[in-house]
Amino acid sequence: MNRRLMTLSPAWWLAVATAGLLAGALPWLASVHPLLGLGVMGGLAALLVLVMGWPFSAVALLIVAAVFTRYRVDVGPVTVRAEQVAAVAVAGLGVLQLGLRRGRLRTPPAVWFATLWWLMNMISALFFSLDRASAVQDAVRVGLGVLTFVLILNLIPNQRHWRWAVALFLAVGVAEAAFGILARALYPAVNLGIQVSWNYPEPIPYGTFEEGNLFGSHTASWALVVLTLVLTLGRGALHSSKGRALLAGLAILLVALLLSLSRGAWLMFAAGAALIWMLYRRSAWHQANRFLLLLVAAPFTILFVLSLAPLLPASVPFAERLQSFLRLSTDPTFSARLSDWSMAWNDWLQQPLTGWGPGSFADIHGEIRARPAWISNLTLRLLQETGALGFLAFLLYLFFLLLPVWKIGRMTEKRLDRAALLGLGLSYLALIGVAYQSTDGIWLAASWVHAGLIAAGTRVLNPTFAPTSS
C-alpha cells in the first residue's frame, strides 16, 4: 500500500467510511424525502472538504461563519446561527482527532479564565435567573463563543497556518466591508442589509452582521490590523503588490466604517489608531516620544474637530453624526442608553456577586421602546448578568490574552508577524474597551475568532515554540 495513504489521519479514514455508508443509504433517504437526500449529500460534501483540509479548513469555516450573524433559523424555541453549527461540527471532529491521535488540548490561562467566565454565566442562569430555560439557552450560546476561541487556538499548529488564518480573517473583513458598501449603494432599490431605526432614519448598512453598530465596530477592528501592516511596510514597500493590496483593503474598510455612522466605531478606530501609531515602532525611545506627543496633541485635536463640526453641512449624514457629539444630552440614542445603563446598574446592586444570569435584563424589565430590553454596555452587561465574580473572571481572561502580545511581539524577528500580532491585540483591546461599551457583541462569535487568532499568534510566534512547519 502507498506509504502516504498509510500515514493519513484515522479520522480521515473514519470520515471516508461514514461517507461511503451514507452514500449507500442515499437512494432510501431520497425515497423518504428528496430534500433529505439532498441535505445529506451536501452535508457529506462539506464533511469531506472539512476533513481533507484539516486543520486549516476548520479554522476557515469558523472565521467565515462568524460574520453571518444576520442569518438564523428558529428550531422550536431555539435560534440557530451558522457560527454555532460550525463550532459544534468542528468541535466534534476535533475531539475525534484528539482522541485518535492521543493529543493534548492547549489550555493557557486565558482559556481557563474564559471558561470560568462561562461557568459563571451558567451558574447564574441555573440558580439566579427569573427564566431558567431562556437563561440557560443564552449561556449555551455564550459558551459556543468561548468554544470557538478554544478551537481557533488549538487548530493552528504553526506559524504558516497562523499567517494563512490572519490573511483569511482580513480578506473576510474586506469582503464584508465591500458587501456593506454595495448594500448602501443599491438601497432603496434592493435591501441587501440596511437598517433604518426608530431614532435615526438615515439608512445604515450592516452587511451580514446583526446590526449597523456591530458592522462598524468589526470593520474598525479589521481596519486597525491592516493599518498596522501598512505602517510597518513603510513607504517603499507600499508600491509592491502586497502593499497595494493592503492599501486597497484599508480604503474599502475605511469607507465602510464611515458609512456605518457608528460613533462608537469611529471612536474605537481613533483610539486604536493612536495606540498603533505610538507602539508599532520597536524603539522604546520612539514610543516614549510619540506617547508624549499624543498626550499633548490629543486634547487640541479633539477640540479642533468639535469646533469644526458645526461648520459642516448638517444635510450630510457624516457631518450630522459628528455634530451629535455636541448635543449628547438631547440625543435620543444616548439618552436611551443612559436610562438602560442606570437600570442595569441598579439590577447589579441587588445581586452584586453572581448577577441575574444571561439575558435576564429582558426578563426583569420586559419590553423597552417596543423591543425586548437589552444592555448595550459590555461592562454593565457583565456585572448585571454574572456579577462581580463573572466580571473579574472576564478581566483576567483579557489580561492573560493580551499581556503576551506585548511580550512576544517584542521578541518576534519578522516585522509583518509582529505587526499582525500587535494589530490584532490592539484592535481587540479597542473593540472591547471602546466599541463594545456602546454596543456589546460579546455574545457573537466574531470577537472570539479574533481572540483565538491572538492566542494562537502568541503561541506560535514564541521563540521557545518549535513548530513542525513554519
Secondary structure, DSSP 8 states (H G I E B T S, - for coil): --HHHHTS-HHHHHHHHHHHHHHHHHHHHHHH-HHHHHHHHHHHHHHHHHHHTTTHHHHHHHHHHTT-TT-EEEETTEEEEHHHHHHHHHHHHHHHHHHHHT------HHHHHHHHHHHHHHHHHHHT-SSHHHHHHHHHHHHHHHHHHHHHHHH--SHHHHHHHHHHHHHHHHHHHHHHHHHHHHTTTS-SSEE--SS--S-EE-TTSSSHHHHHHHHHHHHHHHHHHHHHHHHHHTTSHHHHHHHHHHHHHHHHHHHTT-HHHHHHHHHHHHHHHHHSS--HHHHHHHHHHHHHHHHHHHHHHHHHGGGS-TTSHHHHHHHGGGGGGG-HHHHHHHHHHHHHHHHHHHSTTT-S-TTHHHHHH-EETTEE-----HHHHHHHHHHHHHHHHHHHHHHHHHHHHHHHHHH--SHHHHHHHHHHHHHHHHHHHTGGGTS--TTSSHHHHHHHHHHHHHHHTSTT---S--
